[in-house]
């Protein structure tokens, strides 16, 4: 069985672990968001790709949800002693090795897909049933336009990482832009993998800065729409709030309610101009099923908290096995 997952970082990695639990014999290809990428201290950092890799390897820091466990911080302490900006973005000593290798390989001319494959092989092994592909080899970065009363214009634009890590997603958001997205091309293997899939899953990752950029890479949205496999998406908004991250700060900026049904309708049905065949909401949002059906989406309500890979696997299997038109609430 060939499964393709479109995913971001922390929530996406938990979801993929659930996919592995649900279908242990499947070959899983994760198309990862790279619009969060940033260059700091001369190093090219790919937060979502690295979080996915570390999590699948069982090496991620369980408390932070990112970075490596048993990490040291001597390099960061020395940079801060020199007041080498930015000091707000922490890089662990072992994590820095990942970024050094990536930066060196990119400088040598290797495409990001090959760099990602090499790094994943170190952590997951050469025979891993999970393949991690970047959405694009090309440089794409998410910038956020925020309100800033100290600016003459009353606003300024910052990189997504500064908005999220340094500013804690506190300033009001006026707009979101993926710089370079229009010229980007899908990474090697992305379109072919989607076309060959038996199942395409859209993880409950941030719809604005994780899934949104993947689908915005020219060619990927069309490939998902044309895929012969069913396309099933899962809501990361439960009871009107995101389980992880800051989607509630970003969705209004693109004109979407902070609501499970609204996000599903934003992705849309493949019967219309969207990308989904089915949308899964949490049990607490079951009242929105009728709204989703009116919007042309087959929908299912099921508990969606990803507390363990087994619980995640349960709702993934329920979504795949769901009979279209059955409004029964899954338990």
Secondary structure, DSSP 4 states (H G I P E B T S, - for coil): -EEEEEE-SHHHHHHHHHHHHHTTTSEEEEEE--TT-EEETTEEE-HHHHHHHHHHTT-B-TTTSSSBTT---HHHHHHHHTT-S--SS---HHHHHHHHHHHHHHHTT--HHHHHHHHHHHHH-TT-SEEEEESBSS--EEEEEEE-TTSTTSEEEEEHHIIIIISTT-SPEEEEEEETGGG--BPTTHHHHHHH-SEEEE-SS-TTTTHHHHHHSTTHHHHHHH-SSEEEEE-SEETTEESSTTHHHHGGGGT--SSHHHHHHHH-BTTTTSSBSEEEE-GGGGGGHHHHHHTT-EEEE-----SSHHHHHHHHHHHHHPPTT--PPP-
